[in-house]
Structure formats: C-alpha cells, structure tokens
Amino acid sequence: QEYGYIGNFEYVEDGKAGEFRVQLVGNINKCGAIRPRYAAKRTELEKFESRFLPAQDFGVLILTTTKGVLSHRQAKEQGVGGKLLAYVY
C-alpha cells in the first residue's frame, strides 16, 4: 500500500492454510516470486536490485527479515538483510 501498488487486502480462512485477497491499484508491469529464496545481506541488496528490477528506484523487492516482512528500501534504512521473497514493478 505504501508504494501505491495495492489497495485493500483481507485474509480469508478457507479451512486449510487460508489466502489473502488483494485489490490491485497501480499499474503493475511485472511481479513474481523469487526462487530460490536468496539470502541477501544488507550490503548485497543493491546487487539484487539490479538483478530483479529494471532500474534503480523503480519497483520494490520484498524480503523477510528478523524485523518482519519489509521492502528493500525499509531494510536498507533499518540496516538489516533477509531472504528475498518477491519483486514488483
């Protein structure tokens, strides 16, 4: 929501693992899961930005860290690394 790609979202319990329903707002050119889940140190985030995003400051990498699920920008600000989950641009 912070970057303007999604609107509201909700968690729907389906009796198994459940699922999220997400309302898309912005123009998404491409998105995808990153497999395998690369471990990225805070000093390596720029390398993965250039690998998965088309330009600097365009798009978002999503990673899981010890401080929760963060964008690559938030992870840089907080000085943490983590495992890469997905990209959106």
Secondary structure, DSSP 8 states (H G I E B T S, - for coil): -TTSSEEEEEEE--SSS-EEEEEE-S--S-EEE-SS--EE-GGGHHHHHHHHSSBTTBSEEEEEETTEEEEHHHHHHHT--EEEEEEE-
